[in-house]
């Protein structure tokens, strides 16, 4: 397959993509940020517990 054919097929596929609306993109972005914050707090909590356990063993 030539480079020209690759780009031509890529553009065809790119034009067939169903893009989200602006409101859908905003909602999805908010959901991602909320889950990131929840995950950060959860990992921080687990890290604090392990840190305290490690300090108690020393």
C-alpha positions in Angstrom: 0.0 0.0 0.0 1.4 3.4 -1.0 1.6 6.4 1.3 -0.9 8.2 -1.0 -3.4 5.4 -0.7 -3.0 5.3 3.1 -3.7 9.0 3.5 -6.7 8.8 1.1 -8.2 6.0 3.1 -7.4 7.7 6.4 -9.3 10.8 5.2 -12.3 8.7 4.1 -12.4 7.0 7.6 -11.9 10.4 9.3 -14.9 11.8 7.4 -17.1 8.9 8.6 -16.5 9.5 12.3 -19.5 10.6 14.3 -18.3 13.5 16.4 -20.0 14.3 19.7 -21.9 17.5 20.0 -20.5 20.4 22.1 -22.8 19.6 25.0 -21.9 15.9 24.9 -18.2 16.7 24.9 -18.6 19.1 27.9 -20.5 16.4 29.8 -18.0 13.7 29.0 -15.2 16.0 30.1 -16.9 16.8 33.4 -17.4 13.1 34.1 -13.7 12.4 33.3 -12.6 15.2 35.7 -14.9 14.0 38.5 -13.6 10.4 38.2 -10.0 11.7 38.1 -10.6 13.6 41.4 -12.3 10.6 43.0 -9.4 8.4 41.9 -6.8 10.9 43.2 -8.4 11.0 46.6 -8.8 7.2 46.7 -5.1 6.7 45.8 -4.0 9.3 48.2 -6.0 7.7 51.0 -4.5 4.2 50.2 -1.1 5.8 50.1 -1.6 7.4 53.5 -2.7 4.1 55.0 0.3 2.3 53.6 2.6 5.0 54.7 1.3 4.8 58.3 1.6 1.0 58.2 5.1 1.3 57.0 6.1 3.8 59.7 4.5 1.6 62.4 6.7 -1.4 61.3 9.8 0.7 61.6 
